[in-house]
Amino acid sequence: MVEWCVIVYDKPGSDRSAFRPQHLAAIPALVEQGKLVCAGAIYNEPKSEGEAPTFAGSHLQIIADTKEEALAIVMNDIFAKEGIWDTDNIIIYRFGCAVREPKSKK
């Protein structure tokens, strides 16, 4: 198995909020299957001080035998199916993880 680092940006003007519950609900099954080892949102820098950052897209660490299998996992997500993610410009590379710390509960 190979680990893949995936960055997929949101399309300009897209609003992921309507599909976010369905997106989040699909994650535990991928983790249990050993296909997803890390995932989360990436953010744009705020335009001014005190302004909340906006979503830029998502980062995923996927375990798959082939790049095509990793891409299929991305394309099966509701954000891809509903046109939130810019799937024409996915960035995907083989990834050799040197260290991974669990998320702090602080």
N, C-alpha and C positions, 0 to 999 in steps of 0.2 A: 504494500500500500504506500501511496505517496501523499504527502501533505501539500495542499495548495493554498496559497495566500491570494485572496480575492478582494478587490476593491471594485465596487459598482456604485456609480454616482446616481443620485436622483435626477430625473429630468427637470430642467428649469420650470418653475411654476407648479410642479406637482405637489399634491397634498396627500401624504401617507396616512393621515389620521384615521380616515374611514376604514382602512385595511390593516391598521396596526394590530388590533386584537387577533385577527386571523393569522397575521404574520407571526406574532409571538406564540400563538397556540401551536404552531407547527414545529417550533424549535425543540421542545423536549424529545420528540420522537427521533429527530436527527441525532441528538446527543446520545440517546439510548442505543441507537444503531451504530454508534461510533463514527458517524459521518461528519459531525460538526464538533470541533474541539474548542472553538472560540468564535464569538460573533458579537457585533455591536454596531451602533450608529457612529458615523463620523460627522463632524460639524464644521460649518463655515465659521470664520472668525466674525465676531460681532462688528457691526459697522461703527458703533459708537459705544463709549463707556456706559455700562449699566444695561445695555441691550442684551437680551438673551441670544445665544447662538442659534442658528437655524440648521436643519438637517442638510448635510451635503451628500450623504449616501450611506453605504454600509461597508463594513469590513467583515470577512468571513475566513476562517481557517477550516478547510474541508479536507477530509481523508477520502481518497478515491484512487482507484488503480490507474485511471487515465484522466487527461484534461477534459475529455468529452463527458466523462461521468461527473466530474466536478461541475462543469457547466450545466449539465442536466439538473443537478441539485439546485443551482441558482435559478434556472429557468422555471422550475416547478414552484418557486415561491410566489405568493400572491402579489408581492410588489413587482415582480417581473410580469406576471400574467395580466395585471391591471395597468401596466405602463407607468408605474412610479419610477422604477429603475431604468436607466439608460443602458439597456442590454446590448446595444450596438457598440458600446465602448467599454466593455468589461476589461479590467486589468487583472490578469491571472498569471501567477508564477509558481513553479515548484518552490517549496519552502523547506529548509532544513532547520528545524527548531533547536536552538542551543540551550535555552532555558525557558521554563514556563512556571510562573508563580500563580497560585490560586488568587482569586479576587479577594481583596481585603473586605471584611465585614464591618469596618469602622464607619 
